[in-house]
Amino acid sequence: GSRIVTVAGTYVGTVDDFSFSTENGKLFYLYVALEKAGGYLCLSITSVEHFGQDCIVISDDYQEHSTRIYFMNKQQPSSAKNKRLLWKR
């Protein structure tokens, strides 16, 4: 539920889910519910500039390091863990 904002202050959306390594706990991706465009974004953790208390700040070029996600049955990431995901750039 954390808000995602770019360094320039543009609101992108909210974190719906995330992926991490079960071996070391390292974060890989944030799955972001897009506010204006709708749908979801698989955002690489390399785009994160700062984890703040009120929001997560990401680089302005985050779209170069992310992928739009299209889910079968239009389910959200948190409820689609066992469903097949379709990934498109």
Helices and strands as residue ranges (DSSP letters): E 3-6, E 11-20, E 27-34, E 40-44, G 45-47, E 48-51, E 55-58, G 62-65, E 66-71, G 72-74, G 77-79, E 85-87
